[in-house]
Amino acid sequence: MEVTYQLDFAQELKKCVRCGKCRTSCPVFHELRGESASPRGRLALVKALQTGDLEPSEELADRLYTCLLCKTCAVDCPSGVISDEIFVAAREYLAEALGQPLMQRALLRGFLTRPGLHSSASSLMRLYQKSGAAAVLDKTHLIEHLPEKAEAAARLLPDVAGRPGRKRVREVTPAQGEKKYRVSYFLGCATNLLYPQVAEDTVEVLSRNGCEVVTVDDVKCCGMPHLAYGDVDTARELARENLRALADAGSDYVISDCASCSATLGETYQHLFDPGTPEQARAKELADTVYDVSRFLVEVTGIEPGEHQVEATVTYHDPCHLSRAQKVTEQPREVLRAVPGVEFREMAEADRCCGSAGSFSVMHHDISAKILERKIDNVEATQSEVVATSCPTCTMQLSFGLRERGSKADVVHPVQLLARSYRGK
Amino acid sequence: MAAGTGMVTAAALVTDMLKLLGEERVFHKDVDLKTYTYDSSFVSQINDFTPEVVVMPTSTEEVSRIMRYADEHGVAVTPRGAGSGQTGGSVAVRGGIVMDLSAWNDIVEVDEVNMQVVVRPGVVHADLNNHIASYGLYFPPDPGSSEWATIGGMVANNASGLRAVKYGNTGQYVLGLEVVMPDGQVIRTGGLKSKALKSVSGLNLTGLFLASEGTLGVITEVRLKVWPKPPSRAIVVAYFDRLEDAAQSVLEVFKAGILPSGIEILDDGAIRSVNLFKPQLKLPEVEAAIFFEVNGSKAATADEGRQIEEIAKKRAGSVEMATDPKRMKELWTGRQAIGAASARAKPNAARIFAGEDVCFPMSKVPEALRRIKEIGREHDTMVVIYGHIGDGNMHTAPIIDPLKPEEVEAAQRVAEAIHRLALEIGGATTGEHGVGFVRAAFMEEEHGAALEVMRRIKDCMDPKGIMNPGKIWAGEE
């Protein structure tokens, strides 16, 4: 075990002096308390794996997968240990050494790489919800007898209604008014299937702010879920395809409304390819053009004010992949403040992970739910009617947490409020 | 001689601990045990100190039951807080049980009128101060590891930190302790019911447990004196082209009758490291910077800050006075982070914790700083210096590539030479981090006949030698 995912384990691990600072901020450690649940503990385990002191095992994998990859430890680390990247690389190594569990493999390699299957899965999900099966299972407590993970997933999923986002927006949406830019909208899987309205609103907001919007049709999953499960080969393949599709679209910018997608396209792709290769050069070129939609509106186009009042008290949750991976924190707040009628209320610990972390909320539902409790406490303390956030899985998690509390607060993307101020509804 | 699991097998020990505490608070799988083999000390990174079992008790009764069992079977027990120490003090160098007390983090009582608090050992220093701030109180000792170090660990090491120059060390605030003795007996020091701020009733058992490093018993509760939180604070940072000038300025501030709440030094490597970790700080990259912190009333803070500014200007190239809370927080947290951040002073290197806590007489600080730099040069090893120059307590960080054996050997020679320097010029081998495993070899030379008395006290309180064996007393038990 030496080099993987462009990362030299020995060189990176030697930086950790084991001071323990990362115990302070790790949301998972805060709940579990044992040292092996701390970033320092996980780094020690990767070191033991690297030196041969420990062999690959399911137990070791469990400790390394019990991590949100929220980057809090990495950003806070005085020694500059890139712990989250080390964990991803170790997962890649373990996935090869142990073989991924069947369900994960089917999900990652099957559904997310093949949009057709993706939609079928979504249809099944809709059927499950539309048929009332969810309510019946819930009422009869039959849901408690489903496999643990399926039960968690069923509880978390939003009410998926209607057509996916891709079918709701045109392939090319013209700019309203003077055309300033031609942008490619990278429509991610979760927005497409779970929050299709966000796709409509993003396109409308971009168009309203002078962009001709190309919703690139043949993009694939950004690859983040694959990376999280150590399937770097598939992630690399997806990166290749997305680099090609986005290059073919020939736009000035690539815009995403999903924090994970923009982080993966803009930050991670460069690390997937060998330095000096044409692919890495393309990934670097792409990185310069990738923008989270709020950042794009604030830094590039400026925000066209809406005509209609959106009377609402709004707070904002920072997704890890936007605040820590891309250091985008002020821009979504600026978008919210630009919406007429919105009263913005800052919540405590706004950038603390909500516990979602993609499929972490399903695979480690109990821990995730505990982490979520603290987030919902902070949300409720603001007494806001709306929670805005820039990530579909954070949206799903926050909605679940608020639903469980009986709260009526809405969870939306910042651009949705801006779109409402344009539409007046 | 107590070692490891004593008279029971490892498997039986695990089974018995599971019976005592249950599955959730007992770790016995390899993947969990491997995360209890270290603290920050370099020695724990290059040795295998894997315990047989880790337990996480959260009541005095549980600790007592574990200790009764350990006493009966001769099993070694190593108490542990956050494992942020730098001496190997909380790792089981002889195997056996590691007792992780960090999850036991209740603040039991805040007595606002009597200005004292009662806490369990796992309470984190910063959490305590955040909690009691709403009462207008604070616990002054301020370790660099404030955000994660536990109060139990601070008491067991008599830790201090960035404000010791004015407020002293942890021990000065400990009014009483609940301790589980090695045989499981529970005692209270400082008086069973006492809330008195002073007491000279009987032998000072509280003092005996300060800096005992878990070798005499398990601290399960701490009664601390806390102080009113000063309403105002300012930080004056002076930047010097010569290290010696920095040290002289400190003496001149004292001579002017000013007692700052903190006086911290950063050498050129430390300044560079902090700038790399927190680029927004933009500290001038000179040979040394001194952070003077003053606190008290607004008027006193402003006046003392101005006086320090004037004194420092005589020798410093530039001086900055910060009163903006945001800037002060940035400066202070930047300083607190140097311990680990100092590795950034050199590309592709790491900081190791070895020979890092010497304390010199104030009069000898300028000489000590010069000689530490010389030692580094002699061994071709970069040494970053930072620390509490206000009380002579210097942290000296060898910055090396730990993957290169020749650099590791050189760093170990540097550590040895720095410890010898402290003893030669009338200092101490450790000002606040403790002896643990790494400094036990210097104890004879440092203490002479007094070491024998310490040994007798240890034998009396822990006759079976089960409490944290292998620490403080080299090669014994």
Interface residues (C-beta under 8 A of the other chain):
Chain A: A10 Q11 K14 K15 C16 V17 R18 C19 G20 K21 R23 T24 R33 G34 E35 S36 S38 R40 G41 A44 L45 A48 D53 L54 S57 E59 L60 D62 R63 C77 P78 S79 G80
Chain B: F27 K29 D30 V31 D32 K34 T35 Y36 T37 Y38 D39 S40 S44 Q45 D48 V54 M56 A82 G83 S84 D100 S102 A103 V124 S145 E147 W148 A149 F277 A337 I338 G339 A340 A341 A343 R344 N348 A350 R351 I352 F353 D401 P402 L403
